Amino acid sequence: MTSQTQTPGIDFAALTLKDAFDLAVLIEEEARDRYEELSAQLVLHRTPGAAAFFAKMVRIEELHRQQLLEERKKHFNDQPVAVRREMIFDVEAPDYDEARADMTTRQALEAALRSEEKAHRFFVSVLSHVQKPEVRRLFEELRDEEVEHQQLVKAELAKLPPDDRFARVDVSDGPAPQ
């Protein structure tokens, strides 16, 4: 998926700093909300390790959203938001089909890593269209933060033992013939 399909209607060459902040806030909101949905699904599937990790990601995305909102407020007070949620899709959020009934904590971390890599690719791709230096600086900072987030997830992955491929139940097969 290209940045244009993820952000229909956004002209990155004309993007203002205020709109760039609003876009960044929305990206964090989308990721937060998707992690919350996945965490809830995994609670229902009784996979507490994966559910807990996604709940942790909810808190991390919300913290980053709050930081961006504070920075926006410093620069623009309460000026109205022009970028809307329907103008973005799956920029950083994990795919809806990431949650599995038997998902392990390792698999949850791997899903988060894919999301951080996706967000990094997004910022790299849009930087080639950004014209305004202040917008470029913000997006470069966000791009670099995605690399830091990847490193944090990789460090958490390194602490986990490998998944036991025989411990998981394969629920994808249909019923056996009788």
Contacts in CASP RR format, 6 or more apart in sequence:
PFRMAT RR
TARGET T0000
AUTHOR 0000-0000-0000
METHOD contacts of the structure
MODEL  1
MTSQTQTPGIDFAALTLKDAFDLAVLIEEEARDRYEELSAQLVLHRTPGA
AAFFAKMVRIEELHRQQLLEERKKHFNDQPVAVRREMIFDVEAPDYDEAR
ADMTTRQALEAALRSEEKAHRFFVSVLSHVQKPEVRRLFEELRDEEVEHQ
QLVKAELAKLPPDDRFARVDVSDGPAPQ
1 90 0 8 1.000
2 125 0 8 1.000
3 12 0 8 1.000
3 122 0 8 1.000
3 125 0 8 1.000
3 126 0 8 1.000
5 89 0 8 1.000
6 88 0 8 1.000
6 89 0 8 1.000
6 90 0 8 1.000
6 91 0 8 1.000
6 122 0 8 1.000
7 23 0 8 1.000
7 87 0 8 1.000
7 88 0 8 1.000
7 89 0 8 1.000
7 91 0 8 1.000
7 126 0 8 1.000
8 87 0 8 1.000
8 89 0 8 1.000
9 87 0 8 1.000
10 19 0 8 1.000
10 23 0 8 1.000
10 83 0 8 1.000
10 87 0 8 1.000
10 88 0 8 1.000
12 126 0 8 1.000
12 129 0 8 1.000
12 130 0 8 1.000
12 131 0 8 1.000
12 135 0 8 1.000
13 129 0 8 1.000
13 130 0 8 1.000
13 131 0 8 1.000
14 131 0 8 1.000
15 23 0 8 1.000
15 130 0 8 1.000
15 132 0 8 1.000
15 135 0 8 1.000
16 132 0 8 1.000
16 135 0 8 1.000
17 75 0 8 1.000
17 132 0 8 1.000
17 134 0 8 1.000
17 135 0 8 1.000
17 138 0 8 1.000
18 72 0 8 1.000
18 75 0 8 1.000
18 76 0 8 1.000
18 79 0 8 1.000
18 82 0 8 1.000
19 82 0 8 1.000
19 83 0 8 1.000
20 135 0 8 1.000
20 138 0 8 1.000
20 139 0 8 1.000
21 68 0 8 1.000
21 71 0 8 1.000
21 72 0 8 1.000
21 75 0 8 1.000
21 76 0 8 1.000
21 138 0 8 1.000
22 72 0 8 1.000
22 81 0 8 1.000
22 82 0 8 1.000
22 83 0 8 1.000
23 83 0 8 1.000
23 87 0 8 1.000
23 88 0 8 1.000
24 68 0 8 1.000
24 138 0 8 1.000
24 142 0 8 1.000
25 65 0 8 1.000
25 68 0 8 1.000
25 69 0 8 1.000
25 72 0 8 1.000
26 83 0 8 1.000
26 84 0 8 1.000
26 85 0 8 1.000
26 87 0 8 1.000
26 88 0 8 1.000
27 88 0 8 1.000
27 91 0 8 1.000
27 92 0 8 1.000
27 119 0 8 1.000
28 61 0 8 1.000
28 62 0 8 1.000
28 64 0 8 1.000
28 65 0 8 1.000
28 68 0 8 1.000
28 92 0 8 1.000
29 61 0 8 1.000
29 65 0 8 1.000
29 85 0 8 1.000
30 85 0 8 1.000
30 88 0 8 1.000
30 89 0 8 1.000
30 90 0 8 1.000
30 91 0 8 1.000
30 92 0 8 1.000
30 93 0 8 1.000
31 57 0 8 1.000
31 61 0 8 1.000
31 91 0 8 1.000
31 92 0 8 1.000
31 93 0 8 1.000
31 94 0 8 1.000
31 115 0 8 1.000
31 119 0 8 1.000
32 57 0 8 1.000
32 58 0 8 1.000
32 61 0 8 1.000
32 62 0 8 1.000
32 65 0 8 1.000
33 93 0 8 1.000
34 93 0 8 1.000
34 94 0 8 1.000
34 96 0 8 1.000
35 54 0 8 1.000
35 55 0 8 1.000
35 57 0 8 1.000
35 58 0 8 1.000
35 61 0 8 1.000
35 93 0 8 1.000
35 94 0 8 1.000
36 54 0 8 1.000
36 55 0 8 1.000
36 58 0 8 1.000
37 96 0 8 1.000
38 54 0 8 1.000
38 94 0 8 1.000
38 98 0 8 1.000
38 99 0 8 1.000
38 111 0 8 1.000
39 51 0 8 1.000
39 52 0 8 1.000
39 54 0 8 1.000
39 55 0 8 1.000
39 57 0 8 1.000
39 58 0 8 1.000
40 51 0 8 1.000
41 99 0 8 1.000
42 48 0 8 1.000
42 49 0 8 1.000
42 50 0 8 1.000
42 51 0 8 1.000
42 54 0 8 1.000
42 99 0 8 1.000
42 103 0 8 1.000
42 108 0 8 1.000
43 51 0 8 1.000
45 51 0 8 1.000
45 99 0 8 1.000
45 100 0 8 1.000
45 101 0 8 1.000
45 102 0 8 1.000
45 103 0 8 1.000
47 100 0 8 1.000
47 101 0 8 1.000
47 102 0 8 1.000
47 103 0 8 1.000
47 104 0 8 1.000
49 104 0 8 1.000
49 105 0 8 1.000
49 108 0 8 1.000
50 99 0 8 1.000
50 103 0 8 1.000
50 104 0 8 1.000
50 105 0 8 1.000
50 107 0 8 1.000
50 108 0 8 1.000
52 105 0 8 1.000
53 105 0 8 1.000
53 108 0 8 1.000
53 109 0 8 1.000
53 112 0 8 1.000
54 108 0 8 1.000
54 112 0 8 1.000
57 112 0 8 1.000
61 92 0 8 1.000
64 145 0 8 1.000
90 118 0 8 1.000
91 118 0 8 1.000
91 119 0 8 1.000
91 122 0 8 1.000
92 115 0 8 1.000
92 116 0 8 1.000
92 118 0 8 1.000
92 119 0 8 1.000
92 122 0 8 1.000
92 146 0 8 1.000
93 115 0 8 1.000
94 111 0 8 1.000
94 112 0 8 1.000
94 114 0 8 1.000
94 115 0 8 1.000
95 111 0 8 1.000
95 114 0 8 1.000
98 111 0 8 1.000
98 114 0 8 1.000
100 107 0 8 1.000
101 171 0 8 1.000
102 168 0 8 1.000
102 169 0 8 1.000
102 171 0 8 1.000
104 163 0 8 1.000
104 168 0 8 1.000
105 160 0 8 1.000
106 157 0 8 1.000
106 160 0 8 1.000
106 162 0 8 1.000
106 163 0 8 1.000
107 163 0 8 1.000
109 153 0 8 1.000
109 156 0 8 1.000
109 157 0 8 1.000
109 160 0 8 1.000
110 157 0 8 1.000
112 153 0 8 1.000
113 150 0 8 1.000
113 153 0 8 1.000
113 154 0 8 1.000
113 157 0 8 1.000
116 146 0 8 1.000
116 149 0 8 1.000
116 150 0 8 1.000
116 153 0 8 1.000
117 146 0 8 1.000
117 150 0 8 1.000
119 142 0 8 1.000
119 146 0 8 1.000
119 149 0 8 1.000
120 143 0 8 1.000
120 146 0 8 1.000
120 147 0 8 1.000
120 150 0 8 1.000
123 139 0 8 1.000
123 140 0 8 1.000
123 142 0 8 1.000
123 143 0 8 1.000
123 146 0 8 1.000
124 143 0 8 1.000
126 139 0 8 1.000
127 136 0 8 1.000
127 139 0 8 1.000
127 140 0 8 1.000
127 143 0 8 1.000
130 136 0 8 1.000
130 139 0 8 1.000
END
